[in-house]
């Protein structure tokens, strides 16, 4: 019954529900909309844990616009992948840390997460995003999309 009412549950109840449902990629400091999405989609992630589908679902639960790109789509090393997103979605360094932890939990053991490719068309936003992501060594900044 609680799962059908996720959109109306209090934040404290969501936090406890995530523990009860073993949503290991859940973050109690995330926005309440993210918490709700993580709980709603936890059964799909559990079912497909270790696949690109699970990683993509977790990315989409955390970000408004996030796309998983596998190694053969961008000429990377075998079994590597990265996430394409916009600066508006990932300009917070804390989000990078939380999302990286969630991605590493939901991916399979042999895959390697190359990092984020952040796209932006605004020069000022580019510099802000670069500063916000400096602590994450795999982050790259690409302008023009």
C-alpha positions in Angstrom: 0.0 0.0 0.0 2.8 2.4 0.7 4.3 2.1 -2.8 1.0 3.3 -4.3 1.2 6.4 -2.1 4.9 7.3 -2.6 4.0 10.7 -4.0 2.2 11.7 -0.8 4.4 10.2 1.8 6.5 12.4 4.2 10.2 12.5 3.7 10.9 10.6 6.9 8.7 7.8 5.7 10.5 7.7 2.3 13.8 7.3 4.1 12.6 4.4 6.1 10.8 2.8 3.1 14.1 2.9 1.2 15.8 1.0 4.0 13.0 -1.5 4.1 13.1 -2.0 0.3 17.0 -2.3 0.3 17.4 0.6 -2.1 21.2 0.7 -1.6 21.7 3.5 -4.1 19.2 5.8 -2.2 20.5 9.0 -0.8 18.8 10.5 2.2 20.2 14.0 1.4 18.7 14.1 -2.2 15.7 16.2 -3.1 12.3 14.7 -2.2 11.4 14.3 -5.9 14.6 12.2 -6.4 13.8 10.1 -3.3 10.3 9.4 -4.7 11.7 8.4 -8.1 14.3 6.1 -6.6 11.7 4.3 -4.5 9.2 4.0 -7.3 11.8 2.5 -9.7 13.6 0.4 -7.2 11.9 -2.8 -8.3 13.1 -2.3 -11.9 16.7 -1.5 -10.8 16.7 -4.6 -8.5 15.4 -6.8 -11.4 18.1 -5.5 -13.8 20.9 -4.8 -11.4 24.3 -5.0 -13.2 22.9 -4.1 -16.6 22.9 -0.8 -18.6 19.2 -0.6 -18.0 19.6 -0.4 -14.2 22.4 2.2 -14.5 20.3 4.3 -16.9 17.3 4.1 -14.6 19.3 5.3 -11.6 20.8 8.1 -13.7 17.3 9.2 -14.9 16.0 9.1 -11.3 18.7 11.5 -10.2 18.9 13.8 -13.3 16.4 15.4 -15.5 18.5 14.7 -18.6 21.0 11.9 -18.4 22.0 9.4 -21.1 24.2 6.4 -20.7 26.7 6.0 -23.5 28.5 2.7 -23.8 32.1 2.3 -24.9 31.3 1.2 -28.5 29.2 4.3 -29.0 32.1 6.7 -28.3 35.2 4.6 -29.1 36.2 4.0 -25.5 37.8 0.9 -24.0 35.8 -2.3 -23.8 33.3 -2.4 -21.0 33.6 1.3 -20.2 30.7 3.7 -20.2 30.0 7.4 -19.4 27.0 9.6 -18.7 26.0 12.5 -20.9 24.1 15.3 -19.2 23.7 19.1 -19.2 25.3 21.6 -16.8 21.9 22.6 -15.5 21.4 19.1 -14.1 24.8 18.4 -12.6 26.3 21.7 -11.6 26.4 20.5 -7.9 29.6 18.7 -6.8 27.6 16.9 -4.1 25.3 15.5 -6.7 28.3 14.2 -8.7 29.4 12.3 -5.6 26.0 10.8 -4.8 25.3 9.9 -8.4 28.7 8.3 -8.9 28.1 6.1 -5.8 24.7 5.1 -7.1 26.1 4.3 -10.6 28.9 2.2 -9.1 26.4 0.2 -7.1 24.0 -0.5 -10.0 26.6 -1.3 -12.7 28.1 -4.8 -13.1 31.5 -5.6 -11.6 33.4 -5.7 -14.9 32.2 -2.4 -16.2 34.2 0.8 -15.6 32.5 4.2 -15.2 34.5 6.8 -17.2 32.7 9.8 -15.8 30.4 12.5 -16.9 30.3 14.6 -20.1 28.6 17.8 -19.3 27.2 19.9 -22.2 26.3 23.5 -22.1 25.9 26.4 -24.5 26.6 29.2 -21.9 30.2 30.3 -21.4 29.5 31.4 -17.8 27.8 28.2 -17.0 30.8 26.3 -18.4 33.2 27.9 -16.0 30.9 27.4 -13.0 30.3 23.8 -13.9 34.1 23.2 -14.4 34.7 24.6 -10.9 31.9 22.5 -9.4 33.2 19.3 -10.9 36.9 19.8 -10.3 36.9 17.3 -7.4 35.6 14.6 -9.7 38.6 13.5 -11.8 36.7 11.8 -14.6 34.4 14.7 -15.4 34.9 16.4 -18.7 33.3 19.6 -20.0 32.1 19.9 -23.6 30.6 23.1 -24.9 28.1 23.5 -27.7 25.2 21.1 -27.1 
